[in-house]
Amino acid sequence: MEIRVVKADTSRRRYKPEDESKLGFGVYFSDHIFLMNYNTDRGWHDARIEPYGPLTLDPAALVLHYGQQVFEGLKAYRRSDGAIQLFRPRENIRRMNRSAQRLCMPTVDEELVLKALKELIRIDRDWVPRSHGASLYIRPTMIATEPALGVKVSPSYLYYIMTGPVGAYYPEGFNPTKIFVSDEYVRAVRGGVGDTKTAGNYAASLLAAEKAHEKGYTQVLWLDAIERTYVEEVGTSNIFFLMDKILVTPSLTGSILPGITRDSVIQLARDWGIPVEERPISIHEVIDGIRSGRLKEMFATGTAAVISPVGEISYKEETFIVNHGVVGDLSRRLYDELTGIQYGERPDPHGWIELVVDPSEAD
Ligand SMILES: *Cc1c(COP(=O)(O)O)cnc(C)c1O
């Protein structure tokens, strides 16, 4: 399929702060957007890149009522030689296809979407920040557009990719977070959509997060929905524990989002000879581990922060300090390695990097 391109008028470019330390997260959006449409007769069609702007949607569009929506989150990084690259983008495209299948939505052609994404970034290459730690955040999204109020599978969809520059997650260096263990609310249940990146999961998580914030905690640690015992995720990130010399993370049982950072951390740890166990881990094992000193480190993983060390947890009115509230060596090593690969400062033995703008074309 051809991708039609209509460029934004140079006199009507969107606002971007000069100072990259003021970017924040998800505040500014680049000049262009990729879109394509689907219907059951024509399949995917009308692939195009055009100036970023509001969508026109029928108020009855199924996504607005019954939430047939899936999305992804990944980043483009600018290297010090000016080249621009992506980290494991095919994994995001495949995961979005799996999410789509779970919600009875059509899948997209991996090569077409990767081509569209690269073209979009090349057109908006000036939007990719130059400072270390800052990056271009990419949000592929698919929504059900059919106007209908009967609960049904939509016969029509809109797929789009928007991008925007985001600042460094740790402008003042690594900061361990305080997390609140929720035994009142749950995020997802096996057989549900917890392993799917779909909007409803995040809407359902807001109340618990708000209550945790009120109590002074950054994030919620989610337990399994049935026994309220086994650790699942933290906020919108996966979770890891260094137990003595073994790295432990909950197994992917269906209620946990299979993070690409999670998978990368597992591979790096194994490269380094650190044993990794994917298994159920109870909140009691975590707390016993903190008490006995067996639990050396605890950290969350995700595209936004890469590695987010946990310094304190609160469970049933009691607080526990992890690793004296300081960042552990493995957390730091993983962070340095992953960001080193992403910014092209370290070798890429697993072929995780996909070049978008060559150093020779860099400006
Ligand atoms: C996106 C997401 C993650 C992390 O996935 P990455 O691919 O590492 O960014 C973890 N948990 C939830 C609920 C998520 O939405």
The ligand as an SDF file (V2000), in Angstrom:
LIG
                    3D

 15 15  0  0  0  0  0  0  0  0999 V2000
    3.0320   -0.8760   28.6120 C   0  0  0  0  0  0  0  0  0  0  0  0
    2.9100   -1.5540   29.9160 C   0  0  0  0  0  0  0  0  0  0  0  0
    4.0000   -2.1900   30.5490 C   0  0  0  0  0  0  0  0  0  0  0  0
    5.4140   -2.0860   30.0440 C   0  0  0  0  0  0  0  0  0  0  0  0
    5.6150   -2.5240   28.7540 O   0  0  0  0  0  0  0  0  0  0  0  0
    6.9150   -2.0770   27.9440 P   0  0  0  0  0  0  0  0  0  0  0  0
    6.7800   -2.7750   26.6610 O   0  0  0  0  0  0  0  0  0  0  0  0
    8.0940   -2.5020   28.7350 O   0  0  0  0  0  0  0  0  0  0  0  0
    6.8370   -0.5880   27.8330 O   0  0  0  0  0  0  0  0  0  0  0  0
    3.7580   -2.8940   31.7090 C   0  0  0  0  0  0  0  0  0  0  0  0
    2.5400   -2.9560   32.2560 N   0  0  0  0  0  0  0  0  0  0  0  0
    1.4730   -2.3180   31.7070 C   0  0  0  0  0  0  0  0  0  0  0  0
    0.1530   -2.4270   32.3530 C   0  0  0  0  0  0  0  0  0  0  0  0
    1.6310   -1.6020   30.5270 C   0  0  0  0  0  0  0  0  0  0  0  0
    0.5920   -0.9820   29.9910 O   0  0  0  0  0  0  0  0  0  0  0  0
  1  2  1  0
  2  3  1  0
  2 14  2  0
  3  4  1  0
  3 10  2  0
  4  5  1  0
  5  6  1  0
  6  7  2  0
  6  8  1  0
  6  9  1  0
 10 11  1  0
 11 12  2  0
 12 13  1  0
 12 14  1  0
 14 15  1  0
M  END
$$$$
